[in-house]
Every structure is written in C-alpha cells, then in structure tokens.
Amino acid sequence: MAGMVLRKTGVFLLNVLKWGLLILLWVLKLTLGMAKLFLLLFALVVRMVLVMTGVAGRR
C-alpha cells in the first residue's frame, strides 16, 4: 500500500516537473522570438536613418 502511494506521488511530481519545464521552455522561446523581432526592427530603423542622413552612401 505504501509503495503504491509513493509511486503515485512520484509520478505526480514528475508530471508537475515536466509541465513546469515545458512552460519554462515555451516562455524562453517566446522571449527569444520577441528579442529577434525587436533586433530586426531596430536594424531596419537604423538602416533607414543612415540612408536618410546619407551616411550609408559615403562608402
């Protein structure tokens, strides 16, 4: 009886750990995706500003 209770408790704790890690990985993926989008937009804005000021044409 005690072994069954311990086994079910262990399975429950492993499931909680698994779902916690999945949520953590999803949040990390979302954060990195947002950072990538921000950097792409920032590079686009910087390039547009450089073209408007004529800095990029002096090479």
PyMOL commands that set and color helices and strands:
alter all, ss='L'
color gray80, all
select helices_A, chain A and resi 2-53+56-58
alter helices_A, ss='H'
color red, helices_A
deselect
rebuild
show_as cartoon
